[in-house]
Amino acid sequence: MEKEKKAEKMCEADWLYDNSKPMKVQIFKLNYDFFSDQDEGFHNEDETPELNENEEQYVLLNNESEFDFRNSSPWHTSTSLLEAKKYAEEILQQKLEWRYIK
């Protein structure tokens, strides 16, 4: 029996696109490897999901309040929440004020 795919929003931050358009970046925690599961049936047998020791993966999204397995398009995946936050700040070239959800 296949486990149910779950996504939980962990944190979010505001940023300005082109220094003018307000945007949000969100980090969701998944209980599966997003890209590996998208390619199910098409990847090599020796490929293993990119998950941490808790079998979790973190994904970065822009302006999405919910995560939808089929329609969301993460722009980065990581096995560490800290690494995902660091990556977002490097790519967006700004320090972000993260708000934790819970």
C-alpha positions in Angstrom: 0.0 0.0 0.0 1.4 3.4 -1.1 1.7 6.0 1.7 -0.4 9.1 1.5 1.5 12.1 0.2 1.5 14.9 2.7 2.7 18.5 2.5 3.0 20.9 5.4 3.8 24.6 5.2 6.7 25.2 7.5 7.5 28.9 7.0 7.1 31.8 4.6 8.7 35.2 3.9 7.9 38.3 1.9 10.2 39.7 -0.7 10.1 42.2 -3.6 10.4 41.1 -7.1 12.3 43.7 -9.1 12.3 45.8 -5.9 8.6 46.7 -6.5 6.2 43.7 -6.7 5.4 42.0 -3.4 5.8 38.3 -3.4 5.9 35.4 -0.9 8.2 32.5 -0.8 7.1 29.4 1.1 8.8 26.3 2.3 6.8 23.1 2.5 7.8 19.9 4.1 6.9 16.7 2.1 6.9 13.1 3.2 8.2 12.1 -0.3 10.7 13.2 -3.0 8.8 15.5 -5.2 10.7 15.0 -8.5 11.3 11.2 -7.9 7.5 10.8 -7.4 6.7 12.9 -10.4 8.9 10.5 -12.5 7.4 7.4 -11.0 7.8 4.5 -13.5 10.3 6.5 -15.6 13.4 6.6 -13.4 16.2 4.1 -13.2 16.1 1.3 -10.6 19.3 2.5 -8.9 17.9 6.0 -8.2 16.9 6.6 -4.7 14.6 9.4 -3.4 16.4 12.5 -2.0 15.0 12.4 1.6 16.6 13.2 5.0 16.8 10.7 7.9 13.2 11.4 8.7 12.1 10.7 5.1 11.3 14.3 4.4 12.1 16.8 1.7 11.6 20.6 1.7 10.5 22.5 -1.3 10.5 26.2 -2.2 7.4 27.8 -3.8 6.4 31.3 -4.8 3.0 32.8 -3.9 1.2 29.5 -3.2 -0.8 29.1 0.0 -1.3 25.4 -0.5 0.9 22.7 -2.0 -0.7 20.6 -4.8 1.3 17.5 -5.9 0.2 17.8 -9.5 0.0 21.6 -10.0 2.8 23.0 -7.8 6.2 23.7 -9.3 8.9 23.9 -6.7 12.0 26.0 -7.7 14.3 24.1 -5.3 14.2 21.0 -3.2 16.4 20.2 -0.2 16.7 17.7 2.7 17.2 20.5 5.2 14.9 23.4 6.2 18.0 25.5 7.0 19.5 24.9 3.6 16.2 25.7 1.8 16.0 29.0 3.6 19.7 29.8 2.9 19.2 28.9 -0.8 16.1 31.2 -1.1 18.1 34.1 0.4 21.0 33.6 -1.9 18.8 33.4 -5.0 16.6 36.3 -4.0 19.8 38.2 -2.9 18.2 39.5 0.3 17.8 38.6 4.0 14.3 37.3 4.6 12.2 37.5 7.7 10.8 34.0 8.0 7.5 33.4 9.7 7.0 29.9 11.0 3.6 28.3 10.6 2.1 26.4 13.6 
